[in-house]
Amino acid sequence: MSTPDSLTEEERLELELAEEARRNSGDWDSVAPGKASDFGKSFGRMIGLLRPHAVAFIFVSFLGALGVVLAVIAPKVLGEATNIVFEGVASSALAGSFPAGTSQATVVEALRSAGQTDMANIIAAMDGFSVGAGVDFDALRLVIMAALAIYIASSFLSWIQGYVINVIMVRTMWRLRESVETKINRLPLSYFDRVQRGELISRVTNDIDNITQTMQQSLSGVVTSVLTVVGVLIMMFSISWQLAIVALISLPLMAVIFGVIGPRSQKAFGIQWRKVGRLNARVEESFSGHALVKVFGREADSREKFQVENEELYQAAFKAQFLSGIIMPGMMFVGNLTYVGIAVLGGLMVAGGTLRLGDVQAFIQYSQQFTQPLSQLGGMAAVIQSGTASAERVFELLDAQEQEPDAADAPALVDGPGVIEFENVAFSYAPEHPLITDLSFTVEPGQTVAIVGPTGAGKTTLVNLIMRFYELDGGRILLDGQDIGALTRDDVRSRTGMVLQDPWLFAGTIRENIRYGRESATDEEIVAAATATRVDRFVHSLPDGYDTVLDEEASNVSAGEKQLITIARAFVAQPSVLILDEATSSVDTRTELLLQHAMAALRQGRTSFVIAHRLSTIRDADLILVMEHGSIVEKGTHDELIAAEGAYWRLYRAQFEDAAPATEAVPPGE
């Protein structure tokens, strides 16, 4: 991808990463969560997830408000304790100059006459001053106990609030995951054809976890922070509007810091996330293809590419951390400036008699309480943006078009021998690219139909249509005279057993994997199916036999053994229609021959479809369909098609007759 020379390195990197995301993700935005495309709508919908817990959330908000009220009262109470101590010390200090019990007015007048105006103002601002009274320890004890009780109650309310928030979040995310799981099961197979599996997993796991963390960290925090700012402002103005104005000067300074550094920091983190993804992809690629890297001697090249991308990640991470790291020191600097301004002006006001010392102390505490929640709100803004972007990605999944539901009045499935009829079937994955057009044929019970043809001819599509994985564009498919489009999907698939080219086994025992085909299957039926499909011959060599536990990748059995287990699973389902999509591709030649005999016996009375590229496996098929470009160009038995010397004959020669001369034409060692 070319970029203009006038762009900066950062802008070129952004364009490159955006283009790469578009290439790799198709309809999906696979980059790390950044900004939601419709923040307001997505944020509102994310908050709407809490609707079932509205009462509990209101209760939490009430607890938060009550806790904030207590938290903002505490400095005022402690300020009163300071006043008691200061006034007691001052009354004791003046005992040497005035007789005990001298009234406050007398002391103030005497100090003014002596030219001690500041001291006179300070004494005049005191409540109930009396020379020689000393510190009122009883009043001090009550004030300290009240402050302690306030702090304990505030902490307890915060704990209750956090506990309830966690309960709400856990239940909300449980419902969201359940909704996603239900949605996935309602999506058509075509949806998974265009969506990357890793991207889907990321949305189901990482994005939901990100939503959880966002809501846990921000919901209660936002409510508490906003209430704290409001409560502290009220208390500051109640003490002194002049000092409150000084404190408010910090707001535009903080806004400048967030406005200038915040967007750059967020952009830098976005680049860092993308670099992390690219480096992870490089590492995964090197590990998964480690053998090939060794074989072709590309260790140095792989190491060099890793070092380049690792250096790019280092630079991106350093910039992101540097930008985000200067936000808090900047906020602290503004807070310290505010602190100095309040201390100086407060001292002057105490000296002028307009404020008491304890009030200034309380105001300084309020100024710290004022800047802290503002900093928290700034940090939460990025968290909420990221969580909203994740929510938007999950909502895209939940809003995806579902497969058409089965008709409520769908007829019951009639048991039959398994006659399959295609009548003028038409199908395409995209309207502008027709794949199957006007396809008609009939398969009788007990027949084995082999479907052959080049890649992209429509072989697998044909059997997918029988399973109703996709809906037809035209025509119909009949199962024992019933249109499968009118039946429920469960009824259609209950009559069909399918073995795919790529075997799929889940983490569990071999017995459980075979029984997956039919839950009601007995152990005797499982053993019988395993014996017929040659699974039994290798199971006894395993430590726990049929109870051997397969790991998630089934790496403790070979590729051929995996396929045999999936075939046994299909057989134990006792279907009337059997579909084998290259089912023997992972089986060695000897096992393939044994399997052919077993399959011949198991196909008795069943309609079987076999998709095969190895023509040696379908010589005994009752009917061979040769497909090209979605149409059947030939049909007949193996001998009939060979004699016709058409498309099948050309495929056969390409696999067998032409292979030997081509091999023999090159002498060994040359």
N, C-alpha and C positions, 0 to 999 in steps of 0.2 A: 504494500500500500504506500503510495507516494504522499508526501505532505509538503505544503509550501515552506520555503526556506525562512519566511518571515515569522513563522510560529516559534514560540519558545519550546525548550525541551519538555517542559511540563505539559504544554498544549499538544505537542506531537504525541506524547505518551498517552494522553487522554484519548486522542483520536484513534491511536493504534489499539488501545484496549477496548474501546467501544466497538470498533470494527471486528475485533476478534470475538467479542461477546456475541455480536449478531451472527457471525459465521457459525459459532459453536452451539448456540442455544436455540436456534429456530424461533419459535413463537415465545420462548421463555427468556427472561432476563436472568442469566446465570451468575452475574456478578454479585458480590457481597451486598447486603442491604445498605443503601445509602439514603436517598430521599424518595419518599413515596410520590408517584406521579399525581395523585389526587389526595393530598394530605388530609384535608378536612373530612372528606367522605370516608376515607379508610380509618381515620382516627375515631370518628363517630361510631363506625361499625364495630371497631375493636372495643370501645367502651360499652357498646350495646351487648357485648358478650356477657356483661355483668348483670343484665336485666333480671334474670331469675333470682339474683341475690341483692335486689335493690334495697330491701329492708335491712339486711345485714350491713350493706354499704352505708346506708344512712346512719345506722348505729355507730359504725366505725367513724364516720365524719363527726358525729356528736362527741364521741370519746376524744377525737383529735382536737376539737374545739375546746372541750373542757380542759384537756391537758395543756393546750396553748395558754388558756386563761391563767391557769396555775403557774405556768412557766414565766409569764410576763409579770405576774404579781410578785414573784419571789425577789427580784432585785429591789423593788420598792420597799419590801419588808426588811431586807438586809440593809438598805439605806437608812431605815429608821434605827436599826441597831447601831450603825455608825454615829448617827446623831446623838443617841443616848450616851455613848462612850465619850464623844467629843465634848458634848455639853457638860458632862460630869467632870471631865478633866479640866475644862475651862473654869468651872465653878470652884474647883479646888485650887487652881492656880491663882485666882483672884482673892482667895481667902486671906492672903497676906496683905492685901491692899485695902480690903473692905471688911467691915465686921460681918460675922456670920449672919445670914438671914437678910442681908441688904437686898432690897427689891431690884428687879431688872431695870426699871425706869431710872432709878437712882444711879446705878452703875453706868448705864448708857450716857446719862447726862454728864457724869463726872469724867468719863473717858473723852467725850467730845470737848469738854472744857480743857482737858489736858492735851488736846491736839491729836489724840489717838482715834481718828475718825474711822479707819478701817476696822479696828477692834470693836469700836462702838457699833458699827453696822453689823458685824458678825454676831455680837451679843443680842442686838435688837431682833435678829431673825430667829433666835432660839425660842422654843416653846417652854414656858414654866420655869425659866431660869431663876436660880436662887444661889447666892454666894455661899460656898461651903457645903452645898448639898451632896457633892460628889457623884459618883456613878450609881445610878439606880439599878442595882444588879437584879432585883426582882423583875423590873420591867424588861431588862436586857434578856433575862432567862426566858420570859414569855415570848419575846420577839424571836429569839433563836429557835425555840421549840416550834413556833409557828412556821418559820422558814423551813426547818427540817421536815415538818409534816407536809408542807406544800411540795417540796422536792420528792419526797417518798410517794405521795399521791400522784404527782405528775409522771414519775417513772413507772408506777404500776399501770396507769392508764395507757402509757406508750406501749407497755408489754402486751396488754389486752388488745390494743389496736393492731399490733403486729401479728398477734396470734390469729385474730379474726381475718385479717387481710390474707394471711397464708392459707387459711381454710378456704376462703373465697376463691383464691387463685388456683389452688389445687383442683377444686371441683370444676371451675370454669375450664381449665385446660383439659381435664378428663372428658368433659363434654365436647370440647373442640376436637380432641383426638378421635373420639368416637364418631363425630360427624364426618371427619376426614376419612376414616376407615370405611364407614358406610358409603360415602360418596365414591370412593375408589371402586367399590364393588358394583356400583351402578353405572360406572363409565363404560363406554363401548371399547372394544379392542382397538378400534381405529385411533382412539385417543392416545393409547400407549405406543402406537406406531410413530407418532410425531413428537413425542415427549421423551427426552433423555431420562433413562432410569435413575441415574445419579442425581439429576436435577429434581425429580419427583421425590426421591428419598430426602434430599436436602430440605425441601419444603415441609415434608411431614415431620422431620426431626429437628433440624437446626432452626428453622424459622419459628416453629411452635415454641421451642425452648427460648428463643429470643423474645417472643411475645410474653412468655411467662416471666422472664427476668425483668423485662421493661415494666410490666404491670405491677410486679411485686415491689420493685425499687421506686417507681415513680408515683403510683397512685396515692399511697399514704403519704409519701414525701411531699408531693405537690400540695396536697390539702394542708398538711402541717406547715409547710413553708409559707404558703400564702396567708394562712391564718396568723402565723407568727409575725409576718411583716405588718399586717394590719393592726394586730394587737400591740406590737412594739411602737408603731407610729402613734397610736392613741395615747399610750403611756408617756412617750416622749413629749408630745404636745401638752399633756396634762402637767408635766413638770416644768417645761420651759419651751415656749414656741421659738425663742431665739436659737437655742441649742438644736432644736429639731430642724430648723432651716439649715444649719451647718451640716447636720447629718445627711440631709437630703441632697446636698451638693454632690455627694458621692455617686448618686444615681446616674447622672449623665456621663461621669467619668467611667463608670463600670460599663455603661452602654457602648461607649467608644471602644473599650477593650474587647467586648464581645463582638461588636460589629466589624472590627478590623481583623482580629485574630481568629474568631470563631469560624467563619466560612473557610478561611485558608486551612485551618486545622482539620476541619471536616473533609475538605477535598484531599488533603494529604493522607488522611486515614483511608479514604477510598482507594487511593493509589496503592497504599500499603496492603490493603486487603487483596487487591488484584495481584500484586506481586507475590503475596503469600500463596495464592491459588496457583500461579504459574510455577512457582518453585516446587510446590507439592506435586503438581502434575509431572514436573521433570524428575523428581525423586521416584514417584510411582512408576514412571516409564522406565527408568533405569533399573529398578528392582524387578519389575515384571519381565523385562527383556534382558535380564542380567546375563543369561547364557549366550544370547546373540551378541551382546556387547563384547563378551570374551572371545567368541568365535571369530568375529571380524576385527578384533584388536582395536576397538574404538574406546578403550578405557580413558585414554588421554583426552579424546574429543568430548566424551561425556563429562569428564571432570572439569574441563575448560568451560563448557556450557553451564555447568552447575555453578562454578565460581563466578561467572559473569552475572547470572541471575541472582545469586546470593549477594553479590555486591550491590546490585540494583535494589534488592530488598533492604539491605543495610542502609543505603542512602535514603530510600523512601521512609523507612521506619524512623531513622534519625530525625528527618525533617518533621514527621508527624509528631513524634514525642517532644521535639524541641518546641514546636508551636503550641501544643497542648500544655507543655510544662510551664510556659511563661504566662499562662492565663491566671493561675492561682497566685504566683508572686505579684502580678500586676494588681490583682484584687486586694492582696494583703497590703500593698503599697498605698492604694487608695484608702483602705481601712485605717492604716496607720496615720495618714494625713488627716483623716477625719477625727481620729483619736486625739491627735495633737491639737487640732482646732477646738475640739470640745473641752479638752483639759485647760487650755489657755483661757478660753472665753468663760468656762465654768469657774475657774479660779478668780477671774475678775468679778464675776457675778457674786461669788461667795464674799469676796472682799467688799463688794458694794452693798451687801446685805440683802440682795434680791433672791438668793438661793442659800440653802443650807448645805453643808459639806456632804451629808449623806445623800442628798438629792443629786449632786454632781456625780458621786460614786455610782448611784443607781443608773444615771443617764449614760455613763461610760459603759456599763454592762449592757444597757439597751442598744448602744451603738454597735457593740460586737454582735449582739443577737440580731441586729438589723442586717448587717452585711453578710452574715453566715448563710441565712436562707436564700438571699439573693444569689450567692455563689452556687448554692445547691440547685436552684432553679435553672441557672445557666448550664450546669452540668447535665441536668435532667432533660434539657431541650434536645441535646444530641441523642441521648438514650431513647427518648420518645420518638424522634424521627426514625431512628434505626428500627425500633420495634414496630412502628406504623408501616414502614416499608416491608417488613416481614409479614405483617398482618395482611397487607395488600396482596402479597404473593400467595398466601394461604387462601385468601378469599377468591383469587382467580381460579384456584383449584376447585373450591366449593361451588363456584358459579359456572364451571365448565358444563357444556351441554351433555346431558345424560342420554343413555340409550333409550329408545322408545319402550315404554312399559308394556308388558304383556296385556293383551285384551282381557278385560274382566270376564267376558263371556266366552273365553277360549274353550274349544271342545276338549273333551277328555281324550287322552291318547289311547288308541286302540291297539292291543297286542297283535302283532303280525310277524311274518317270517323275515321282514326286512327288505322289501322291494323299494329301490331308490329310482325315482324318475326325474329327469331334468327336462323341462318343457320350455324351450325358447328362452333360456336364462341369459340375462345381460347384467354385467357388473363392471364397475370401474372404481378405483380408489379416488380418482379425480375426474370430474366430468369432461375435462378437455383431453383426457388420455384414456379412451376406452380400452378395456382389457379383455373381457369376455363378451362376445356378442352372439346371440341366437344359438345357444348351445343346447342340444337335445340328445339324450340317450337314456337307456333303461338298464338297470342292473338287477338281475334276478336273485332270489334268496340262495345263499350258499356259493354264489360266484365270487371269484377273486378277480378284481379289476386292478390292473396295473396302469399307472399314469406315468408316462415318460415324456421327455422333451427337454430342450435347452433351458438354461437359467432364465427366469423371467417369463416363461411361457404361460404361467398361471396354474401350475400343478398344485401347490400348497393352497392357493386361493380357492381352488375347486373344493377341497375338503373343508376349508374354513367356512364355505358357504353351507355345506351340509350340516356343520355344527351350529349354524346361525351366529357365527362370530360377527358377520357383516350382514346387512340387509340388501336384498336384490334391487337392482335398478329396473329390472323387467323380467317377465316370465315367472315361473314358480318351480319349487322342488317338492316332490311328493314322497312321503314315507308311508308305505303301505296304503297308498291312496289318499292320505291326508296332507294338505298343504302345510309344510312346517312353519310358514309365516303366520298361520292362524293358531298354531299350538304355542304353549308356553315354552320358553327356552329350557327350563328345567326338564320338561317332558322330553324334548328333542334330545337333550344331552344325556338323559338317563338311559336312552336306548343305544348310545354310542360310546365306544371305547377308543381312545386315541393315544398313540405313542409318538412323541415328537422326535425330531432329529437330535435336539440337544436334551439330554436327560435331566430331569429335575427331581432332586431328592431333598427332603427336609431333615433337619437335625432330629433324629429319633432312631428307633431300632429298625432293622430290616423288616421285621414282622409288621411294625406300624406303617412303614412305607408301602408295603404290599396291600395291607388292609385299607389304605387310603382310597383304593378303588371302590370298596364296598364295606361300610362299617359293620354290617351284619355278618361278614364272612367269618367262618369258624377257623380254628387253627388247622383243622384237617383240610379245608378248602385252600387255605394259604399254602400249605405244604404241597398239595396237589398241583396248584398253579406254578409254584416254584419248581417242582420236579419236571413239569411239562416244558418249562421255558429254560431249563438247565441252570436255574439259580441254585437249586438244591446241591448241585455237585461242588460248588465252591463255598457255600454257606458253612458246611461242616468243617472246612479248614480254618474257619475263623474262631477265635477264642470262645465267644459266647453264642455261636450259631445264629439262629434267627433273632436272638436278643442282643446281637452286636449293635452297639450304638454308633450311628454315622454322625460325623461332625457336620458343621454347616456347609462345608464344601464337599462332603463325602469323599475326602481325600484318602480314607483308609480302604477304599475299594478302587479297582481299576475302572477306566472309562467304559470298557466293554461290560463289566459287571454292573455298573450303574444302569446301562441300557437294558440289560436283562431284567433287572429289578423293576424298571418302569414297564416292561412288557408283561411281566408277571402281574403287576398292578392292573393293567388293562384287562388281562384275562380273567382275573378274579372278579371283575365287575360284571361278567357275564352279559356283555352287550349283544344286541342283535346285529349291529353294524360296527365293524372294526376298521379303524384307520391307522395305517402305519406310514408315517412320514419319514422315510429314510431310516427306519428303525434299526437296521443292521449295519449302519455306517461305522459304528465304533466297535464292531465285533470282529474278531480274527476269523480267518477263512474256515478253520476247522469248526469253531463254534457256530459260524454262519450256516454251515451244512447241517449240523445237528439241529439248529434252530429252525431251519426250513422244514424238516420232518415234523418237529413239534407243532409248528404253526399250521401245517397241512391238516393235522388231526384237530387242532383247536378251531380251525376255520369251518369245520363241518357244521352246516346249518346257519352259518353267519355270512352276511354280505360284507366283503372285505375290500378295502381300497388300499393299495400299496403304491406309494410314491417312491420311485427308485431312479438313481442315476447309474447304478451298477446293474446292467441288463442281465447279468448272470443270475440275479436273484428272482427274476420274474418270468423265467422261461415257461414255467408250468401254470401261469395265470390263465384263467378262462377267457379273459378279454384284456387286450392291451389297447389303451387309448394314447395316441401320440398327439401332443398339443404343441402348437406354435402360435404365438401372439394371441393367446386366449381362445383359440379355436381348435377343435379336434380335426386334424388333417388326415388321420388314418385310424382305423380300429380293426382288430382281429386278433387271432392267436399269433404266437411267435413264428410258427412255421408259415402261416399265411402272409404275414408282413415281410418276412425274409424273402419269400417268393415274389412279392410285389415289387421289391427293389425300390422302395420309396424312402420316406423320411426315416422310418424305423431302421431300414436296412443301412442307411448312411450313418445313423448313430451307432449301430452295431459294429460296422466296419471300423469306425473311428476308435472304438474301444478295444476291439480284438484283432481283426484281420490286419489293420494298418499298423498296429503297435509293434508286432514282431519284426517285420522288415525294417521299420525305422530303427529299432534297437540293434538289429544285426548289422545294419549298414555301417555302424561305427565300431571298428575293432577295439577290443578291450585295451584300456590304457591310453587311448588317444583322445 
